[in-house]
Amino acid sequence: MIVVSSSTAEPLGKLIAQRIGCDHSVVSRKRFPDGELYVRIEGELKGETTILVGGTRGDQDFIETLLLLEAAQGKHPEEIIAVLPYFGYARQHMRYLPGEPISSSVVERAILEYASSIFCVEVHDEGAIAPFRNRVHNIKVSRPFAEYISKLKVDYVISPDDGGSDRADAIAKIIGCRSLSLEKKRIDDTHVSIDHPEVELRGKRAVLVDDIISSGGTIVTASQILLSEGMSWVSVAAVHGLFINQSAERILKSVSDLAVSNTIMTPYSKIDVSGTITSNILEELE
């Protein structure tokens, strides 16, 4: 077994290789004068199960991952397993208006041309993987999040909306505390209004958990409401930290702690999900 990683996914790929106890292949990269990317996998893959950990956050990430998949296939591995720590383009999983692409399907079809299966972490909407459910696996990372949050001594694990209630419930159950879900109404791309259940919040400690932090508008609004209700301490934990337009700095003005996983490497990637990813892959291979 050998692990190959795209450039943005390399730190996580190396951790996965360490946990498996296998090699992490060296990849050479350069840019042609016209800006196009060149990649070359240096290690031997022939007859090996190859785990390709690839980024899909943006266009450049996606192109590099596809180039590496084709390069890996050309080295005749036994099979290729694709790991997408953050599944980009998953938000567009249906045609909302005529003429739109189903972007998640484009990503999946392109990758499954080379890979036997895909493992992704906490995809934004499971509808994105429904058409390929037998080959695309959605990894839940409640346990590593619970291990981190348990050290914070919180009274509540809170989801900022109903869509994340299962995540909050699962983490709270492991920790042994209560979970809540707030009611979010989106005003526009960066503004939301939020209501909370009628429970005692004064003097309590809470962590807000979400799948993605993008602009941070939801998290900032939710944390400010909780603090205005008398909570003594509020922190934030999210699976994927995109942090558009320096939103991390804005969030930290409202909360006491900010943590995301290492699906996307950021200064706030305090939660390692490599163990959960590895165990899911090895379980599927048994």
C-alpha positions in Angstrom: 0.0 0.0 0.0 1.3 3.5 -0.9 -0.1 7.0 -0.3 0.2 9.8 -2.9 -1.0 13.3 -2.1 -1.8 16.5 -3.9 0.1 19.5 -2.7 -2.6 21.0 -0.4 -3.4 17.5 1.0 0.1 16.4 1.6 0.2 17.0 5.4 -2.8 14.9 5.9 -1.6 12.3 3.4 1.6 11.9 5.3 -0.3 11.3 8.5 -2.5 8.6 6.8 0.7 6.9 5.5 2.2 6.9 9.0 -0.9 5.4 10.5 -1.0 2.6 7.8 2.7 2.1 8.1 3.4 2.5 4.4 5.4 4.8 2.1 4.2 8.3 1.1 5.3 8.7 -2.5 7.3 11.8 -3.6 5.6 14.0 -6.3 7.6 16.4 -8.5 5.7 19.5 -9.6 6.5 22.4 -11.8 4.7 25.0 -13.9 5.2 25.3 -17.6 5.8 28.9 -19.0 2.1 29.1 -19.9 1.1 28.4 -16.3 -0.1 24.8 -16.8 0.9 22.3 -14.1 3.2 19.4 -14.5 3.3 16.5 -12.0 5.3 13.3 -11.8 4.9 10.5 -9.2 8.4 9.4 -8.4 7.7 6.1 -6.5 6.7 2.7 -7.9 3.0 1.8 -7.7 2.8 -1.3 -9.8 0.6 -3.9 -8.1 0.1 -1.7 -5.0 -3.1 -0.5 -3.5 -2.7 3.3 -4.0 -4.4 5.8 -1.7 -4.5 9.2 -3.5 -5.3 12.0 -1.1 -6.4 14.9 -3.2 -7.7 18.4 -2.7 -10.8 19.7 -4.5 -11.4 23.0 -2.8 -10.7 25.0 -5.9 -10.1 24.6 -9.6 -6.3 24.3 -9.2 -6.7 21.6 -6.5 -9.1 19.7 -8.6 -6.9 19.7 -11.7 -3.8 18.6 -9.7 -5.8 15.7 -8.2 -7.0 14.6 -11.7 -3.5 14.8 -13.1 -2.2 12.7 -10.2 -5.0 10.1 -10.6 -4.1 9.7 -14.3 -0.4 9.5 -13.5 -1.1 6.9 -10.8 -3.2 4.8 -13.2 -0.3 4.9 -15.7 2.0 3.2 -13.1 -0.3 0.1 -13.0 -1.4 -0.1 -9.3 -3.7 -2.9 -8.1 -6.3 -0.3 -7.4 -6.6 3.4 -6.6 -8.6 4.7 -3.7 -9.3 8.4 -3.7 -9.6 10.4 -0.5 -11.2 13.8 -0.7 -10.7 15.3 2.8 -12.8 18.3 1.7 -15.3 17.5 -1.1 -15.4 20.7 -3.1 -18.3 21.5 -5.4 -20.6 19.4 -3.2 -23.0 22.3 -2.6 -24.3 22.1 -6.1 -25.8 18.6 -6.1 -28.9 19.3 -8.2 -30.0 21.6 -11.0 -31.7 24.5 -9.4 -32.0 26.5 -12.6 -32.0 25.4 -16.3 -28.5 25.4 -17.7 -26.7 24.7 -14.4 -24.3 21.8 -14.0 -24.6 19.2 -11.2 -21.2 20.1 -10.0 -20.8 17.3 -7.4 -21.5 14.8 -10.1 -18.9 16.3 -12.3 -16.3 15.8 -9.6 -17.4 12.3 -8.7 -17.6 11.1 -12.3 -14.1 12.5 -13.1 -12.5 10.9 -10.1 -14.3 7.5 -10.4 -12.9 7.3 -14.0 -9.6 6.4 -12.2 -10.5 5.4 -8.7 -12.4 2.3 -7.5 -13.9 4.3 -4.6 -13.9 7.7 -3.0 -13.7 8.5 0.7 -14.8 12.0 1.7 -15.1 13.6 5.2 -18.5 15.1 6.3 -19.7 16.0 2.8 -21.9 19.2 3.0 -25.0 17.5 1.8 -25.3 13.7 1.4 -27.5 14.3 -1.6 -24.2 15.0 -3.4 -23.1 11.3 -3.0 -26.5 9.7 -3.5 -26.0 8.8 -7.2 -22.7 7.0 -6.4 -23.5 5.7 -2.9 -22.0 2.2 -3.6 -18.6 3.8 -4.4 -18.5 7.0 -2.4 -18.1 6.8 1.4 -18.9 9.7 3.7 -16.7 9.6 6.8 -18.1 11.0 10.1 -15.6 12.4 12.5 -17.6 12.8 15.7 -15.1 10.9 17.8 -12.0 13.0 17.2 -14.1 16.1 17.7 -15.5 14.7 20.9 -12.0 14.0 22.1 -11.0 17.6 21.6 -14.2 19.2 22.9 -14.2 17.0 26.0 -11.1 18.9 27.3 -13.1 22.2 27.1 -15.5 21.1 29.9 -18.7 22.3 28.1 -22.3 22.0 29.2 -23.8 22.1 25.7 -22.7 21.1 22.2 -24.8 23.3 19.9 -25.5 23.2 16.2 -26.2 26.6 14.6 -29.0 25.0 12.5 -31.2 22.0 12.3 -29.1 20.5 9.5 -26.2 19.9 11.9 -28.3 18.5 14.7 -27.1 14.9 14.2 -23.5 16.0 14.4 -24.1 17.9 17.7 -26.1 14.9 19.1 -23.4 12.4 18.2 -20.6 14.5 19.8 -22.6 15.3 22.9 -23.4 11.6 23.4 -19.8 10.7 23.4 -18.9 13.5 25.8 -21.9 13.0 28.0 -23.4 16.5 27.9 -26.5 18.1 26.3 -27.0 19.1 22.7 -29.1 21.8 21.2 -29.9 23.1 17.7 -30.5 26.7 16.9 -33.0 27.8 14.3 -31.3 29.7 11.4 -32.9 31.8 8.8 -30.6 33.0 6.0 -31.0 36.7 5.0 -28.3 36.7 2.3 -24.9 35.2 1.6 -23.3 36.7 4.7 -26.2 37.5 7.1 -28.5 35.2 9.1 -31.0 35.5 11.9 -31.0 32.9 14.7 -33.4 31.8 17.4 -32.6 29.4 20.3 -34.7 26.9 22.3 -36.1 28.0 25.7 -33.4 26.5 27.9 -31.2 27.9 30.7 -28.1 29.3 29.2 -26.9 31.7 31.8 -23.5 30.8 33.2 -23.1 27.8 30.9 -20.3 26.8 28.6 -20.9 25.8 25.0 -19.2 24.8 21.8 -20.8 25.6 18.5 -20.1 22.8 16.0 -20.6 23.0 12.2 -19.4 21.2 9.1 -18.0 24.2 7.2 -16.9 27.7 8.2 -16.9 29.9 5.1 -17.7 33.6 5.6 -18.3 32.9 9.3 -21.6 34.9 9.4 -23.6 32.1 11.0 -21.0 31.3 13.7 -20.5 35.0 14.6 -24.3 35.6 14.9 -24.9 32.4 16.9 -22.0 33.1 19.3 -23.1 36.7 19.9 -26.7 35.5 20.7 -25.5 32.8 23.1 -23.3 35.3 24.9 -26.1 37.9 25.1 -28.2 35.3 26.8 -25.6 35.1 29.6 -23.4 32.1 28.6 -20.1 32.4 30.3 -17.9 30.8 27.6 -18.5 30.0 23.9 -16.1 28.2 21.5 -16.4 27.0 17.9 -15.4 23.7 16.2 -15.9 22.9 12.6 -14.9 20.1 10.3 -13.7 22.2 7.3 -12.2 25.7 7.7 -12.4 27.7 4.5 -12.2 31.1 6.3 -13.2 33.3 3.4 -12.1 37.0 3.7 -10.2 36.5 7.0 -13.4 35.3 8.8 -11.3 33.5 11.4 -10.1 36.8 12.9 -13.7 38.0 13.0 -14.9 34.8 14.7 -12.2 35.1 17.3 -13.5 38.4 18.4 -16.7 36.7 19.5 -15.5 33.3 20.9 -12.9 31.9 23.3 -11.6 29.1 21.1 -11.6 28.2 17.5 -10.7 24.8 16.1 -11.2 23.0 12.8 -9.9 19.7 11.5 -6.9 19.1 9.2 -9.0 18.3 6.1 -7.9 21.7 5.0 -4.7 22.9 6.7 -5.1 26.2 8.6 -3.6 27.8 11.7 -6.7 26.6 13.5 -6.4 22.9 12.5 -6.3 21.5 16.0 -8.3 18.3 15.4 -6.6 15.4 13.6 -9.0 13.2 11.6 -6.3 11.0 9.9 -7.0 8.1 12.3 -10.7 8.0 11.5 -10.0 8.3 7.7 -7.5 5.5 7.9 -9.7 3.1 9.9 -12.6 3.6 7.5 -10.3 2.8 4.5 -8.8 -0.3 6.1 -12.2 -1.5 7.3 -13.5 -1.3 3.7 -10.5 -3.1 2.3 -10.9 -6.1 4.7 
